Amino acid sequence: MRKVHLTLLSISVASLVVTACQNNSRRQELAYVERPVELLYSRATDELDKRDYDTAILLFNEVERQHPYSEWARRSSLMSAFAAYESRKYDEAVTTAQRYLSLNPAGQGAPYAYYLIAVSHFDQIMDVGRDQKTTELARDALNDVVRRYPESDYARDATIKLDMVSDQLAGKEMEIGRWYLRRNQHLSAVNRFRTVVSDYQTTSHTPEALHRLVEVYLAMGLKQEALAAGSVLGYNFPDSVWYTYSYRLLSGEGLDPEGASEVQKRTWLQRLIPGGK
């Protein structure tokens, strides 16, 4: 569910009565007619409330054009980015938020601008069958929010989204690893599965990645490596169906993943999962 916080953008605007005929047709540009900044901004927020995002963007941009050095212009820049995000014009939202930050790097709205960039990338994440460049952009932008504003609501939401991003990236590694495994390109498969185990160890894909390492190591005749992967799988995920599969494979080769000592299991764990306990 798409949700964007605007807690930092609560702006009081005086109620204004606008007595003018409005053209219902959509226009890409507004004729330059000098108007009071409060009037322009109020009309823009009215259109935003009505979810007429295209008109709202035009009006917010007009505030910037007519009053470029005012506080209203800074507010309008960020509100324009928000309107673009709401209308799913993600590239425009990112560009506008970045423009705001270039002019107001320490502005009150900076935390929200960074967050808006992150969620604009996040909402474009595709399934694991597609290129994951957008997913990587989302990960980097979300990490930027957490790093810059660790105590903020934006950081807390970004942390939750980062877990989803990691699962997505791990899923892509698994897809490629399985592809290599089906084609008996064992070394390439090992590299992908080990990446999941070492870099994405908290995701839902780790148990399967360990099982696939058991499979590929046995296919390569590397029984001790297969035993190590199976032991780590049993040590961390003893109730996983993937451990059941690995146990059967290893038992069929005369290997007992549960027979290793505690010290040996911890040694294998450190080798496969740096920092694992």
N, C-alpha and C positions, 0 to 999 in steps of 0.2 A: 504494500500500500504506500502510495506516494505521500510523504508528509514533510513539510518544510517549516521550520520554526521561524517566527518573525518577532521573537521577544525583544530583540534589540532595535526593532524598527517601528515601535509603537509611537506614532507621531500625531499629536493633536492638531487638527485642522479646523479652523473656524467655519461654521456652516455659511455657505454663500448661496444666494438665489441667482440662478443663471437664466436670464430671459433671452434666449437666442434660439433660432431655428437650427436644428442639427441635421446635417445631411446624412441620410442613412447608408449611402453607398460608401464602401471602404476605399480609402485613399492611401497611397503609399507615401505622400508627402503632405504637409500642411503649408498653406500659403503663409508667408511671414506677415503676421498682423500683431503688432506689439500689444501685449495684454499684461495686466498685473500678474506677478508671479503667483500670488495666492490663488488667483482665479484659475490659472493654468494647472497648478498642482491639484487643486480641489477637483477640477474636471477629470484629471487623470485618475485620481483615486476613486472617483465615482465610477468610471469605466472599468476600473480594476474590480471593484465590488460587484459589478454586473457581469464580470467575466468576459468582457469585450477586450481581450488582451491586446489585439492589434492596435485598437484605438488608444488604449492606455499607453502603450509603448510610444506611439507617435506623440502623445501629449507630454509624457515624461521627457522625451527627447527634445521637445520644443522648449521645455523649461530650461534644459541645459543650453540650448541654442540662444535663447533670449537673455538668460541670466547666468552666464557661464561661471562666474566666480562666487556665486552665492551659496549659502547653506542649502537652499532649495535645490540647487543643481546637484549637489552631492547626494542628497536624499533621492532625487529623481533618478540618478544614475543607478543606484542600487535597486530601486523599485522597478526600473525598466528591466534589469536583469531578472528580478523575480517574476515579472510578467512574462518574459520570454521563457523562463523555466516552466511556468504554469501552462503555457501554450505548447510545450514540448519542443520549443525551438532551442535545443540544448546548446548548439554551437554559438548561437547568439547570446544565450545566457552566460556562457563561459567568457566570451569576448567582452561583454559589457561589464561583468564582475572584475575581470582582469584590468579593464580600463579604470574602473573605480579604484582598485588597489594601486595602480600606477600613480594616480593623482592623490590618493589618500591612504598611504600605507599604514598609518597609525590612527586612522579615523575610527569613530565609534562603530561604524558598520563593517570594519575590516574582518572581524571573526565570522560574521554572516557571509561576507563575500567569499572567503575561503571555503566555507561550508557549502555555499551554493555551487561553486565550481566542482567540488567533490561529488555532490549528489547529482549534478548534471551528467557527469561521467558515469556514475553508478547506475542511473536509470537507463543507460544505453547498453548495459552489459547484455551480451547475447548468450545463446546456449554454447555449451562446450565444443560443439562442432565447428564453431566459427573462430576466426582469428581473435586473440584475446588482448589486442593492443588497448582497446577501451577499458578492459578490466584492469590492466596494468596502470593506466592513467588514473582510474578510480582509486586504486590502491595507494598510489603516490600522493594523490590529493587528500585522501582521507587521513593518511599518516601525517600529512602536513598540518591538518586541523588538530590532530591529537598532540602533535609536537608543540605547536604554537599556543594552543589554548587548552591545556590538559584538564583544567578544572571546570570547563564550560559544559553546558548541555550539548553543544555541538560536538565536543570531543566524546561524550558518552554515547551519542548516537553514532558517531563515526566509528567507534570501537566495535559496536554491534555489526555495522555494515562491513567492517574489515574482516570479521569472521566469515561472512558470506562470500566476500571477494576471495579469501584464501581457499575456501572450498571450491570455488569456481576454477581458480588457477590449478589447484590440485587435480580437479576433474579433467582438465585439459591434459595435464601430464599423464594421467592414467590412460586416457584415450589413445595418446600417442604411444605409450608403452605397450598397450595391448596390441596395437597395430604392428609394432616391431616384433612382438612375441609371436603373433600369428605367422609372420614371415621368417621366423627363425633368425632374426637379427638380434641375437641375444645380448651382445654388449650394449647396443643402443637401448634395448628394453631395460636392462639393469640400471643404466644411468637415469632413465625416467622414473623408475620405481624408487630408486634410492633418493632422488630429489624430493619425492612426495614424503618419504619417511623422515628425511632430515630437515626439509624446509617447511613442510606443511603437516607436522606431526600431530597437531591438535584437530585436524579436520576429520571428517567421516570416512575419508579414503585411505587412511593409514592401515587399517587391518587388511584390506584387500591388497594394498601395495606390498605388505610383508608376505602375504600368501603368494603373490605373483613372483616375488624374489625366490621363494621356495621352488616354485615351478621352473623358473628360468635357470637357477643354479643346478637343479637336478638335470635339466636338459643339457647343461654344459658339462655334467659330470663332476661338479664341484660340491660334493656331499657335505663337507664341513661348513661351507658357506650356507648351504640350504638348511642345515641343522641350526646354525646360528640364527637365521631369519625366522625359522619355525619356533625356536625357543623364545625369541623376543616377542613374537606374536602371542604365544601361549602365556608368557609372563605378564604382558600388558592387556591382552584381550582374551582371557581364557574362555569366555562364554560366546565368543564370536563364531559365526558359522564358518568364517574363513579359517579359523584355527582348526575346526573339525576337518575341513578339506586338507589343510596342510598336514595334520597329524596322520591322516590316512596315507598321504603320499610318502611321508617320511618313514612311517611304519613299514610300508611296502618295500622300502630300501634297507630295512633293518636298522633304522635310526630311531632313537627315542628322544624327542624334544623335551621330555620332562625328566630325563635322567641326568642332565647336567647339574653341576653344583651351583649354589647361589652365586659364588664368586664368578664362575664361568658365565652365568647368565648376565651378570652385571657388566662383565667385560664385553660381551657381544652387544649388549644394549648400548654401551657407550660408543662402540664402533659404528653401530647403525644409526643411532639417534644421539647426536652430540647434546650433552646436557641432560639426557634421559636418566631417570632414577628408578 
